[in-house]
Amino acid sequence: MDNKEIFNRIFPTACRYMRVDPIKVDMEFNDKAFTTFETLIDNVRFKGQHEYVSVEDLLNVDKELTSKSEDLTFYLEGCSEAVIFATTLGVNVDAYSKKLQVNDMSTAVIYDALASALLEFYTDEYEDGLNLGAHTFRFAPGYGDIPIELNYIIIDAFSISKKIGIYKASNNMMLPQKSMITFCGMGKEVAPTCAHCVRLKNCSLRKENLRCYNS
Amino acid sequence: MLKDLLGKKTLFFDGGMGTQLQANGLSVGAIPEELNIDKPELIVMIHENYLKAGADFITTNTFGANAHKMSRAKYPNTEMIKAAVKNADTARKNLGREKDSYIALDIGPIGELLAPIGTLSFDDAYELFKEQIVCVKDDIDLVIFETFGDLYELKAGVLAAKENCDKPVFVSVSFDKSGRTLTGTNPETYINVMEGLKVDAIGVNCSLGPKELEPVILTLLEKSHLPVLIQPNAGLPTLRDGKTVFELTPESFIEALSNVMNEGIAVIGGCCGTTPDFIRLEKENFPIDVKQREVPLRTAVSSSTMTVYLDEDVKVCGERLNPTGKKKLQAALREENYDMLISEAIAQEDAGAKVLDVNVGLPGINEAAVMRKVIPMLQEVVSIPLQIDSSNPAAIEAACRIYNGKPLINSVNGKDAVMEAVFPVAKKYGGAIIGLALSEEVPKLCEERVAIAKKIIAKAKEYGIPEKDLLIDCLTLTVSAQQAEAAETLKALKVVSDMGLSSTLGVSNISFGLPNRPLINRTFLTLAMHSGLKMPIINPLDRSLMDCIDAFNVIMNVDAGCENYIKNQENVVVQTVTVQKTAAGEGASVPAAGGKKDVGFCIIKGLKDEITAVTVEELEKTDPMVLINETIIPALNKVGRDYDSGKIFLPQLIQAAETAKVAFAEVQKHFTVSSEKKGPVILCTVEGDIHDIGKNIVKVVCESYGYEIIDLGKDIPVDSVVDAYKEYKPKAIGLSALMTTTVENMKRTIAALRANDCDVPIMVGGAVLTEEIAKEIDADYYTEDAMSLVNLFKELGV
């Protein structure tokens, strides 16, 4: 897939992050976004890591934390095992973003939104490359009532800092900023739809008739 | 004993510890270091197996034993480290190997990135490493830092080891397939920085197998003067029956090392997936004696990601980060407002500088403290190495310590007292140094300058600093005052070059007091380069000087195929122009493209590159105040309305705001007294929150409306906000947070401000904030975005 194709795939998502209506976007804005995207691609060093674990092992990784979450149990119910994904665009993306924020804030906003969308895209591609068979959609610590503190536990338990360079930062945040830790359950097919989502009743996107997934 | 053998006889490390522990039942999420106390017999057995296989080194089971990582462990980290060292000692005693095996205290990364990329301070990292070392420093034979991905963190570790323990220090980092560490360091840079810090062996481990690491290993062997240590994984991990396994057998591992085996590797071991069988085969196959390598010394300085060689073609050092003669920069430094410094740094790097001079010396400021602040700030946004420019040894030391890379120090001169104050700093931190050919007397002749240079070289040698770590500044004097000396400078450059040394010059000093200074500067630069000048210190934004270098590189056959020259010059329109002085200064203003765009149009369209010229033209016929009130403000208001009504979006709003800011700056030059600024307003992202893009958007938009913003930055402690409130007495305070978890800190910040009688409005914003949360945490106002905040400021008369 060349840069233009990837850009076309992620641009609507990036627009959503910028609160830009993709239909109203003019050619000038589109060109600027694509130029920014090419700079972004030059800075990206995508890395992914995945780990197969039994559901029991995942829940035992820190019982005190996982027992607090009803959503985690809900999503993994009926699954034979789980797959943990850690993905990142690398530190160069953060460094260039910082530079843009000093001398070109407008481009920085576009760059940031594209980077977020690109991380999701690459993570999807990474997941697709594993040919997992029947599995749930990916969800993450911080989603629903799944404790965000699990990020730290998982980073340590699977040597994620050492292997792909996602580090803990204060307040359960991660660095590089464009990094994700997610997991899915194996053995049952659950697509990402609003009906399967714990945020069904209080989703701000839904109120604007938007979706966080490709329908 | 170890130092006698190292680099002469091949020595053998052990193999993977984690692999062995997992094979013995270590479960997911368990803490391996606890086993030092819970199952010492298991750890001793693993060490013994490696010793029996032929290992000379025992790596203690302490990879993650820093206080941060061990916060969840059931024992204090230092207790686990002591137990680990005891286990290693027991193993070698059990096998009678006390005299010919070495206990290596294993230290891995802390697990958090250091500021400015991350949040952990350099000093805190240093303290964490120090704690790990001090508790066992008398019971170990060496310290090994391994699997590091961040050069800066490694520097903190090495300093902690060197300053608190007298044992050898080995370093080993992980490179990925791109040949860089996780934070982007390449092997050349790693070598240059670690050799400067005088570690005892340099190496690579983990991440990849021997075949994939071969290019990095060969680079280490080709470019490092230190003994080289390698500990590859047993190939790449693959998944078999749901378990991670490594692809290489001991035999195929050895086979994969065949290209590098006889090239001078001093220490060999194994990392993930390797077992005693791997070490046994290494011992059988590697040569007993280490092949001796001849590696030439180079003059090179480094940032964390880039090494710049100063002994080949001409490299420009940007001179603009220096307050001398720059009133605005002086004021900014005194006010601790570093935005200007940072913008200048980016502009110089973008213009082609390969090194940046940093000078913050001003009467009345604490130069060392300012250096400690600005060096990380600059390194966050520019990737090229920095030149620490100060006459204050304490400031040089503060800067060298906090600097990420191998710095260039500017400078010493031929005075003994100066050299005796600066050389120890350069030696400790591994900096290259500029030696200025100046002593008690200002030298006139070439011979005098060369004599001073030789004195500096000799003195440096006494400190163990090689002459390749020196650049000689042959001293530029003003040609209008000392005309005969300019030729002496050029002669000295030639002599220094013939001595095999690199040289530098501050070029523009030459033309003080003469008309058309650029002409003299260009001519002198060209002659100096032809005499051997390697690093001119100039303004890289001066295209005429940079063009000179492009042309020089073509003529001297440095720019192969004129590629760089053509890239930079192909769009230049050659004109014969006579430049005359105008009342406003030198040169004439450039007319706006097309001649039809006005200031309002440029702001609305966000034409940042054109706004200066258009504003200058408009100011020739319009009063500055009228331009602000009748053009700039209405244009900004239109942009604001368009944004509110969804006609334009956030990036366009910001583009317009940035354009207006440039226009304001131009207009301000035309006020005889400074124009009234609105504010000031304090902005920051609260403690614990490192996401500051939202706060930065607000800053740009507010500044475009003329508000003076005091930007405290991100992750700002509660007390610092209170201190800033007391110091700056702002008209409002804006706090930003992205994460739910940091809203609590926002609440604490507001409470602390209230407790200190803060009587100005406190605004909050950020992704997780709502009107309700704002009320809950006692903020005065919540605003949804930057425009709403500006509107609120107007409403409140801030």
Interface residues (C-beta under 8 A of the other chain):
Chain A: M18 R19 V20 D21 K24 F29 K32 R45 K47 E51 Y52 V53 D57 N60 V61 D62 E81 G90 V91 N92 D94 A95 S97 K98 K99 Q101 V102 N103 D104 M105 S106 T107 A108 V109 I110 D112 I148 I153 I155 D156 A157 F158 S161 K162 K163 I164 G165 Y167 K168 A169 S170 N171 N172 M173 L175 P176 Q177
Chain B: S27 V28 G29 G64 K69 G108 P109 G111 E112 L113 I117 G118 T119 T147 G149 S174 D176 S178 R180 L182 T183 G184 C206 S207 L239 G242 T244 D339 I342 S343 I346 A347 E380 V381 V382 S383 G606 G646 F649 L650 P651 Q652 I654 Q655 A657 E658 G688 D689 I690 H691 D692 I693 N696 I697 V700 D715 M739 T741 T742
